[in-house]
Amino acid sequence: MPQTLSASDMVTPGSLGPPHTEPTDGEQAGQLLLGGAPSSASLDTLIQHLVPTADYYPEKAYIFTFLLSSRLFIEPQELLARVCHMCIEQQQLDKPVLDKARVRKFGPKLLQLLAEWTETFPRDFQEESTIGHLKDVVGRIAPCDEAYRKRMHQLLQALHQKLAALGQGPESLLGTDKPISYRTKPPASIHRELLGICSDPYMLAQQLTHMELEQLRHIGPEEFVQAFVNKDPLASTKPCFSDKTNNLEAYVKWFNRLCYLVATEICMPAKKKQRAQVIEFFIDVARECFNIGNFNSLMAIISGMNMSPVSRLKKTWAKVKTAKFFILEHQMDPTGNFCNYRTALRGAAHRSLTAHSSREKKFLELAKQVGEFITWKQVECPFEQDLSITHYLHTAPIFSEDGLYLASYESESPENQTEKERWKSLRSSILGKT
């Protein structure tokens, strides 16, 4: 029995529809189309809606949403094989004599679909077999117009360039992302503090924006889906990373690294006046990130300053002008799913009112958010890069959580019995090691 899905889970009803297909497995004809797009249909019918013909081309929204969401039910390589097979079968491309007039109307639509697919989801074409499918189906229409073969060559060139660029992933940019255990504060001749590299908050915010966009550039939209395909059902919403989500995982590691780097830079100085200066510096950096629109770095900086080893430094915070920090904390308040700055989600609320099911709301919202992500990752950074700053951010040693606590306790003594016991335990476990 064909796998039955709800297409309204995946698409926004369009104004066009594919060639009519007879209902199967008890489906009623009235269920197959809703405003031109399938409403409830088998996987075959949904794929049929993706396949262009001489007189039909699927809506762009349908193409993106289906290609994004369908990988929950079918491997992209298998989907491509079935699309190519349908094209060959429907257009009779396996016949010795082709209907050239019809193929000349169909050919540009097929190439357009393949161009959109390879441009948006290039990783779907990493296996040689997928390239074989492309060459086979285009090779069948090429005798009708040699321009098709030239267009296919251009498409494959662009695909190979994109895959080569994606192959230079951001993992290598992270440098030493494994936290080190705190033993003793390193001599000034060895440890370089961030303020010695960059003392301008606006400049640092610019360089962080460079790094964020570089990380984003490598993340494929499909990684957001893949991260939750095989997630642990007992782990709530915790994603399950795999070799299909390397770049998304690297982005998460970068966020965590920035949190720990901020906390490390604050806990490192021996004098509270210096620690207060570092905190005020990061508050200014966070404010500049907010003004630029770099919310990921902003959130990481605030998270680093809110880590317990930092927040417990009461004597240090007493010397900090905290008004600007509290304003930024308010902007990043997680209450209501960060409603203070997630104004972009308001449009989704209106659309969800007209959705036909709870699953439709999920997939429509997924496609919307991932679509917006694609727009964001294509933004060109307007700031000039400073390699000395970005190198430091990538490679500067960071403390583990235990290391941060030990540095914090040495800066400001434990205040209660719990902290004293923890300090004693940390000194025994970390400082006692050689």
Salt bridges, closest charged atoms under 4 A:
ASP9 OD2 - ARG359 NH1 3.10
GLU22 OE2 - HIS20 NE2 3.74
ASP44 OD1 - ARG82 NH2 1.98
ASP55 OD1 - LYS105 NZ 2.96
GLU75 OE1 - LYS244 NZ 3.34
GLU78 OE2 - ARG82 NH1 3.77
GLU89 OE2 - HIS85 NE2 3.90
GLU116 OE1 - LYS60 NZ 3.59
GLU119 OE2 - LYS162 NZ 3.59
ASP124 OD2 - ARG71 NH2 3.01
ASP136 OD2 - ARG140 NE 3.28
GLU146 OE1 - ARG149 NE 3.28
GLU214 OE2 - ARG217 NH2 3.05
GLU222 OE2 - ARG123 NH1 3.56
GLU223 OE2 - ARG123 NH2 3.88
ASP284 OD1 - ARG287 NH2 3.83
ASP284 OD1 - LYS324 NZ 2.66
GLU365 OE1 - ARG351 NH2 4.00
GLU372 OE2 - LYS368 NZ 2.78
ASP402 OD1 - ARG422 NH2 3.91
GLU410 OE2 - ARG427 NH1 3.56
GLU412 OE2 - ARG275 NH2 3.72
GLU415 OE1 - LYS314 NZ 3.50
GLU419 OE2 - ARG312 NE 3.07
